[in-house]
Amino acid sequence: MPTPATLKAFENLRGLSTLEWYIIPLLAIVLYIYSVEISNARQTGDWNAVFAGLTLFAMDFINETWNGWVYHWTGYSAVWTVPGDTALRTMLGWNIEIMLMFSIAGIIFYHILTKNRSLKILGIPEGWFWAIAFTVFCVFVECLLNIGNHLIWVYEYWQLSFKGIWLILLFGYFHFFAATYLVISLKSNNAKIAVVSALFAIAVIANVVTLGFLGWRY
């Protein structure tokens, strides 16, 4: 039997009747950020900001896909559910506001890094230090959203507890920033393009097969 949060999240799932005008300027801001980064990349030849943005978003896309699969397999709940008000709920645990935020989170992460790859902070290589720091900050925000009942957790292994918080840290966010850092650390643009394309292919194919052909609902 689905949880009340799951049933609520299914209301107007991917329905356009909930769209709000504030999404238009938010989308324009995201597009502006990417246009600036692309313009800078054309001049400098450094496309890492764009790769960082796309990588982190692709990782989130994959995360939300398996999260929806958990509901399908259990018939009970996804690992996290966002049943509250939104301009567009795209999956049980994903909405347009989250998507727009994560589409630029990788760019934010990229810009806090220096060009000095040998730099260490508190004895930790800079890239990994900031991956950990961003992870902790994101989980802190997620905990606030959970406390406010905007983000629902129902499984014992994914809770605001000593055991659960480690899974949220590792599988909720750290791999987002770790993947982003690893991609921008690759030597060639072709390698970066290949990895980013593969990540999006995994997410898109998984959703086309499960949503389109198998008729799964999540």
C-alpha positions in Angstrom: 0.0 0.0 0.0 1.6 3.3 -1.0 2.3 5.9 1.7 0.2 9.0 2.0 3.1 11.0 0.7 3.4 8.8 -2.3 -0.3 9.1 -3.1 0.0 12.9 -2.8 3.0 13.0 -5.0 1.1 11.1 -7.7 -1.4 13.9 -7.9 -0.7 15.9 -11.0 2.6 14.0 -11.6 4.0 15.4 -14.8 0.8 17.4 -15.3 1.1 20.9 -16.7 -1.9 22.4 -14.9 0.4 23.2 -11.9 2.8 25.3 -13.9 3.6 28.7 -12.4 4.9 31.9 -14.1 7.9 32.1 -11.7 9.5 29.1 -13.5 10.0 31.3 -16.6 12.5 33.7 -15.0 14.2 30.9 -13.1 14.7 29.1 -16.4 15.9 32.3 -18.0 18.5 32.6 -15.2 19.8 29.1 -15.7 20.0 29.6 -19.5 21.8 32.9 -18.9 24.4 31.2 -16.7 25.0 28.5 -19.3 25.2 31.1 -22.1 27.9 33.1 -20.1 29.9 29.9 -19.4 29.7 28.8 -23.0 30.8 32.3 -24.2 33.7 32.2 -21.8 34.6 28.7 -22.9 34.7 29.8 -26.5 37.3 32.4 -25.6 39.4 30.4 -23.2 39.0 26.9 -24.5 38.2 25.8 -20.9 34.8 24.0 -21.0 35.0 22.6 -17.4 32.3 24.8 -16.0 29.8 23.5 -18.6 31.0 19.9 -18.1 30.7 20.3 -14.3 27.1 21.6 -14.6 26.0 18.8 -17.0 27.8 16.1 -15.0 26.1 16.9 -11.7 22.7 17.2 -13.3 23.2 13.9 -15.0 24.1 12.3 -11.7 21.0 13.7 -10.1 18.9 12.4 -13.1 20.3 8.9 -12.5 19.6 9.2 -8.7 16.0 10.2 -9.2 15.5 7.3 -11.6 16.6 4.6 -9.2 14.7 6.4 -6.4 11.5 6.0 -8.5 12.4 2.4 -9.2 12.3 1.7 -5.4 8.7 2.7 -5.4 7.9 0.4 -8.3 9.7 -2.5 -6.7 8.2 -2.0 -3.3 4.7 -0.6 -4.1 5.2 1.4 -0.9 7.4 4.4 -1.3 10.4 5.9 -3.0 13.5 6.4 -0.8 12.6 10.2 -0.8 9.4 11.8 -1.9 8.5 15.4 -2.6 4.7 15.6 -2.2 4.4 19.3 -1.6 3.5 22.3 -3.8 5.5 22.6 -7.0 5.2 24.2 -10.4 5.8 20.8 -11.9 6.5 17.4 -10.3 8.5 15.3 -12.7 9.1 12.2 -10.6 8.1 11.1 -7.1 11.2 12.7 -5.7 11.9 15.3 -8.3 10.3 18.6 -9.3 11.2 21.5 -11.6 12.6 23.6 -8.8 15.0 20.9 -7.8 16.0 20.3 -11.4 16.8 24.0 -12.0 18.8 24.1 -8.9 20.9 21.0 -9.7 21.4 22.2 -13.3 23.7 24.9 -12.0 25.0 23.3 -8.8 27.9 21.8 -10.7 28.9 25.2 -12.0 28.9 26.6 -8.5 31.1 23.7 -7.4 33.5 24.3 -10.3 33.9 28.0 -9.5 34.9 27.5 -5.9 37.9 25.4 -7.1 41.2 27.0 -7.8 43.5 26.2 -10.8 46.1 24.8 -8.4 45.5 21.0 -8.4 48.2 20.4 -5.8 46.4 22.7 -3.2 45.3 21.1 0.0 42.8 22.3 2.6 43.1 20.8 6.0 45.4 18.2 4.5 42.8 17.1 1.9 43.2 17.8 -1.8 41.1 20.8 -2.6 38.7 19.1 -5.0 37.8 16.4 -2.5 37.6 18.9 0.4 35.0 20.9 -1.5 33.2 17.8 -2.6 32.8 16.8 1.1 31.9 20.4 2.1 29.2 20.7 -0.6 27.9 17.3 0.4 27.6 18.2 4.0 25.9 21.5 3.1 23.4 19.8 0.8 22.5 17.2 3.4 22.0 19.9 6.0 19.5 21.6 3.7 17.9 18.3 3.0 17.5 17.6 6.7 15.8 21.0 7.1 13.4 20.1 4.2 12.7 16.8 5.9 12.0 18.4 9.2 9.6 20.7 7.5 7.8 17.8 5.8 8.7 19.0 2.3 10.9 16.0 1.7 9.6 12.7 3.1 11.8 9.8 4.2 10.1 6.6 5.4 12.8 3.9 5.3 14.8 3.2 8.4 18.1 3.2 6.5 17.4 6.7 5.1 16.7 8.8 8.2 18.1 11.6 10.3 20.0 9.1 12.4 23.6 8.0 12.8 23.1 5.1 10.5 20.9 6.8 8.0 22.8 10.0 7.7 25.9 8.2 6.3 23.9 6.7 3.5 22.4 10.1 2.7 25.8 11.7 2.6 27.4 9.0 0.4 24.5 8.1 -1.9 22.5 11.2 -1.7 25.1 13.8 -2.7 28.8 12.9 -2.4 28.9 10.9 -5.6 27.4 13.9 -7.4 30.4 16.1 -6.5 32.9 13.2 -6.8 31.8 12.5 -10.3 31.9 16.1 -11.2 35.4 16.5 -9.9 36.6 13.4 -11.7 35.1 14.5 -15.0 36.7 17.9 -15.0 40.0 16.2 -14.0 40.1 14.2 -17.2 42.8 15.3 -19.7 40.8 15.8 -22.9 37.5 17.3 -23.8 36.7 14.2 -25.8 36.9 12.1 -22.7 34.7 14.5 -20.8 32.1 14.5 -23.6 32.1 10.7 -23.6 31.6 10.4 -19.9 28.9 13.1 -19.7 27.1 11.6 -22.7 27.2 8.1 -21.1 25.7 9.4 -17.9 22.8 11.1 -19.7 22.4 8.0 -21.9 22.0 5.8 -18.8 19.4 8.1 -17.4 17.4 8.6 -20.6 17.5 5.0 -21.7 16.5 3.8 -18.2 13.5 6.1 -18.2 12.5 5.4 -21.8 12.5 1.7 -21.1 10.8 1.8 -17.7 8.3 4.7 -18.2 7.7 4.3 -21.9 7.9 0.6 -22.7 7.3 -1.1 -19.3 4.7 1.4 -18.1 6.3 1.8 -14.7 4.9 4.7 -12.7 7.3 6.9 -10.5 
